[in-house]
């Protein structure tokens, strides 16, 4: 019997930088009735508020939800309000070195786009994120830029040589996430184990970047039973199966209540 279901966000629960749709929000709400849930993603806390919390009922079910922004480098739990448990922030010197390395690799990669929308390099405190087309780029443009991760894999190889003291992972549709060494989704899985007193063997992780170099892969390396999905549509089918297994007739109730 699994006690905790852990999800990635972008590409798993929702399209990049978009909110949960009505069906996904309903499934997540149903899941929170019967089991503990966590979300670990590269986005920062404001993105979690916009994409997830704004679309869920504000009730006691939130006590079953743990949120770990910036690839697990931050941890929030709910008890009447959301409280930050920890944040593994960079020093000013570390931020400067990472930013300079990203700028250098960006120029040398030859993958610079003709147009960007918003910040390309974003300081998220405990994570520096490179978004090739900018933080506000439209989804269609992002999906076309690097659908097979080949451009970012080359960037990662160069960054691994320039800043070997940091962890470099690929996520989302155009992003490269950099954290302190060992502070990644495996670290987040470990924090969930310690904070919630749930063994890793009692967890399921669902994500779209479960490949070597992907920012979901450390969760699998940590020992969580991992399920690879291609998109939020596949995640919904996985969630329906989990609800049917753990919650009996909960999925039937959800289907009756959801909008047509």
C-alpha positions as CSV (number, residue, x, y, z in Angstrom):
1,X,0.0,0.0,0.0
2,X,1.5,3.3,-1.1
3,X,1.1,6.2,1.3
4,X,2.5,9.2,-0.7
5,X,2.1,10.1,-4.4
6,X,4.7,12.6,-5.6
7,X,4.2,14.6,-8.9
8,X,6.3,16.8,-11.1
9,X,4.4,19.9,-12.2
10,X,5.2,21.3,-15.7
11,X,4.6,18.6,-18.3
12,X,3.1,16.3,-15.7
13,X,0.2,18.0,-13.9
14,X,-0.1,20.9,-16.3
15,X,1.4,22.3,-19.5
16,X,4.4,24.5,-19.0
17,X,3.6,27.6,-16.8
18,X,-0.2,27.0,-17.1
19,X,-2.8,26.2,-14.4
20,X,-4.3,22.9,-13.7
21,X,-7.3,22.3,-15.9
22,X,-10.7,21.5,-14.3
23,X,-10.3,17.7,-14.8
24,X,-6.8,17.7,-13.3
25,X,-7.8,19.8,-10.3
26,X,-10.8,17.5,-9.7
27,X,-8.6,14.4,-9.8
28,X,-6.0,16.0,-7.5
29,X,-8.7,17.0,-5.0
30,X,-10.1,13.5,-5.0
31,X,-6.6,12.0,-4.5
32,X,-6.0,14.4,-1.5
33,X,-9.1,12.8,0.2
34,X,-7.5,9.4,0.3
35,X,-3.7,9.7,0.4
36,X,-0.9,12.2,1.0
37,X,0.3,14.0,-2.1
38,X,3.5,16.1,-2.8
39,X,4.5,18.2,-5.8
40,X,8.2,18.7,-6.6
41,X,9.0,21.0,-9.5
42,X,11.5,23.5,-10.8
43,X,9.1,26.4,-10.5
44,X,9.3,28.8,-7.5
45,X,6.6,29.3,-4.9
46,X,4.6,32.0,-6.8
47,X,4.3,29.6,-9.7
48,X,2.9,26.9,-7.3
49,X,0.4,29.3,-6.0
50,X,-0.8,30.2,-9.5
51,X,-0.7,26.8,-11.1
52,X,-1.9,24.6,-8.3
53,X,-3.3,26.3,-5.2
54,X,-5.5,28.8,-7.1
55,X,-7.4,25.8,-8.6
56,X,-7.9,23.6,-5.5
57,X,-10.5,23.9,-2.7
58,X,-9.1,25.8,0.3
59,X,-10.0,23.2,3.0
60,X,-8.5,20.6,5.3
61,X,-7.5,18.4,2.3
62,X,-4.5,20.8,1.9
63,X,-3.0,19.2,5.1
64,X,-2.4,16.2,2.9
65,X,-0.4,18.3,0.4
66,X,3.3,19.0,0.5
67,X,4.8,21.5,-2.0
68,X,8.5,21.5,-2.9
69,X,9.4,24.3,-5.3
70,X,12.7,24.7,-7.2
71,X,13.4,20.9,-7.5
72,X,13.0,20.2,-3.8
73,X,15.4,23.0,-2.6
74,X,12.3,24.5,-0.7
75,X,9.6,22.8,1.3
76,X,6.1,24.1,2.3
77,X,3.4,22.5,4.4
78,X,-0.1,23.6,5.3
79,X,-1.6,24.0,8.7
80,X,-4.2,26.9,8.6
81,X,-1.7,28.6,6.3
82,X,1.4,27.6,4.3
83,X,4.7,27.5,6.1
84,X,8.2,27.2,4.7
85,X,10.1,24.3,6.3
86,X,13.5,25.1,4.7
87,X,15.2,26.8,1.7
88,X,18.7,25.8,0.5
89,X,19.7,29.2,-0.9
90,X,22.8,30.1,-2.9
91,X,25.4,32.6,-1.7
92,X,25.9,35.8,-3.8
93,X,29.2,34.3,-5.1
94,X,27.6,31.1,-6.1
95,X,24.9,32.9,-8.0
96,X,27.4,35.1,-9.8
97,X,29.5,32.1,-11.0
98,X,26.4,30.1,-12.2
99,X,25.0,33.2,-14.0
100,X,28.3,33.8,-15.8
101,X,28.6,30.2,-16.8
102,X,25.1,30.2,-18.2
103,X,25.8,33.3,-20.2
104,X,29.0,31.8,-21.5
105,X,27.4,28.5,-22.5
106,X,24.4,30.3,-24.0
107,X,26.6,32.3,-26.4
108,X,28.8,29.3,-27.4
109,X,25.9,26.9,-27.8
110,X,24.7,28.5,-31.1
111,X,21.1,27.8,-29.9
112,X,20.2,31.5,-29.2
113,X,16.7,32.2,-30.5
114,X,15.6,35.2,-32.6
115,X,13.1,36.3,-29.9
116,X,12.7,35.8,-26.2
117,X,9.8,36.6,-23.8
118,X,11.0,37.8,-20.4
119,X,14.0,36.8,-18.3
120,X,16.2,34.1,-19.7
121,X,18.2,33.5,-16.5
122,X,16.1,33.7,-13.3
123,X,17.3,33.7,-9.7
124,X,15.0,31.6,-7.6
125,X,17.1,31.9,-4.4
126,X,17.8,28.2,-4.1
127,X,17.9,27.5,-7.8
128,X,19.1,29.4,-10.9
129,X,16.9,28.5,-14.0
130,X,17.8,29.1,-17.6
131,X,14.8,29.4,-19.9
132,X,15.9,29.5,-23.5
133,X,13.0,31.6,-24.8
134,X,12.4,33.5,-21.6
135,X,10.1,33.0,-18.6
136,X,6.9,34.2,-20.4
137,X,7.4,32.5,-23.7
138,X,4.2,31.0,-25.3
139,X,3.7,27.3,-24.9
140,X,3.7,26.6,-28.7
141,X,7.1,28.3,-29.2
142,X,8.6,26.4,-26.2
143,X,7.3,23.0,-27.4
144,X,9.0,23.5,-30.8
145,X,12.4,24.7,-29.5
146,X,13.9,21.5,-28.0
147,X,11.3,18.7,-28.0
148,X,13.9,15.9,-27.7
149,X,16.2,17.7,-25.1
150,X,19.1,17.5,-27.6
151,X,20.0,21.2,-27.3
152,X,19.9,21.3,-23.6
153,X,21.8,18.0,-23.2
154,X,24.7,19.8,-25.1
155,X,24.4,22.8,-22.7
156,X,24.4,20.5,-19.7
157,X,27.6,18.8,-20.9
158,X,29.3,22.2,-21.1
159,X,27.9,23.4,-17.8
160,X,29.0,20.1,-16.1
161,X,32.6,21.0,-17.1
162,X,32.3,24.7,-16.1
163,X,30.6,24.3,-12.7
164,X,31.1,20.7,-11.6
165,X,30.4,21.7,-8.0
166,X,26.7,22.2,-8.8
167,X,23.9,20.0,-10.0
168,X,22.7,20.7,-13.5
169,X,19.3,19.2,-14.6
170,X,16.9,19.5,-17.5
171,X,13.2,20.2,-17.0
172,X,10.1,21.6,-18.5
173,X,10.2,22.4,-22.2
174,X,13.1,24.9,-22.5
175,X,14.7,25.0,-19.0
176,X,18.0,24.1,-17.3
177,X,17.9,24.0,-13.5
178,X,21.0,24.5,-11.4
179,X,21.0,23.7,-7.6
180,X,23.6,23.0,-4.9
181,X,25.1,19.6,-5.3
182,X,22.9,16.9,-4.0
183,X,20.0,19.3,-3.5
184,X,17.6,18.0,-6.1
185,X,14.5,15.9,-6.3
186,X,16.2,13.0,-4.6
187,X,17.0,15.4,-1.7
188,X,13.3,16.4,-1.8
189,X,12.2,12.7,-1.6
190,X,14.5,12.3,1.4
191,X,13.0,15.3,3.1
192,X,9.5,14.0,2.5
193,X,10.5,10.7,4.0
194,X,11.9,12.4,7.1
195,X,9.2,15.0,7.5
196,X,6.2,12.8,6.9
197,X,7.7,9.6,8.3
198,X,6.9,7.7,5.1
199,X,9.4,5.2,3.7
200,X,10.6,5.8,0.2
201,X,9.3,2.3,-0.8
202,X,5.9,3.6,0.2
203,X,6.0,6.4,-2.4
204,X,5.1,6.7,-6.1
205,X,6.7,9.4,-8.2
206,X,5.1,10.6,-11.5
207,X,7.0,12.8,-13.9
208,X,7.9,13.5,-17.6
209,X,11.7,13.8,-17.2
210,X,12.6,10.4,-15.8
211,X,15.7,10.0,-17.9
212,X,19.4,10.5,-17.1
213,X,20.0,14.2,-16.9
214,X,16.3,15.0,-16.5
215,X,15.3,16.8,-13.3
216,X,12.9,14.0,-12.4
217,X,15.5,11.3,-12.6
218,X,17.0,11.9,-9.1
219,X,13.6,10.8,-7.6
220,X,14.0,7.5,-9.3
221,X,17.6,7.2,-8.2
222,X,16.4,7.8,-4.6
223,X,14.4,4.6,-4.9
224,X,10.8,5.8,-5.3
225,X,8.6,3.7,-7.6
226,X,8.6,5.9,-10.7
227,X,6.1,6.3,-13.5
228,X,7.1,8.0,-16.7
229,X,4.4,10.1,-18.4
230,X,4.5,12.1,-21.7
231,X,2.0,14.8,-20.7
232,X,-0.8,15.8,-18.3
233,X,-3.3,13.6,-20.2
234,X,-1.3,10.5,-19.4
235,X,-1.0,11.7,-15.8
236,X,-4.8,11.8,-15.5
237,X,-5.0,8.2,-16.5
238,X,-2.4,7.3,-13.9
239,X,-4.2,9.3,-11.2
240,X,-7.5,7.5,-12.1
241,X,-5.8,4.1,-11.6
242,X,-4.3,5.2,-8.3
243,X,-7.6,6.5,-7.0
244,X,-9.4,3.3,-8.1
245,X,-6.7,1.2,-6.3
246,X,-6.5,3.2,-3.1
247,X,-9.9,4.9,-2.9
248,X,-12.4,2.2,-4.0
249,X,-15.4,4.1,-5.4
250,X,-13.8,7.6,-5.2
251,X,-13.1,7.6,-8.9
252,X,-16.8,6.8,-9.7
253,X,-17.9,9.7,-7.4
254,X,-15.4,12.0,-9.2
255,X,-16.7,11.1,-12.6
256,X,-20.3,11.8,-11.5
257,X,-19.4,15.2,-10.1
258,X,-17.0,16.6,-12.7
259,X,-18.3,19.0,-15.3
260,X,-19.2,17.5,-18.7
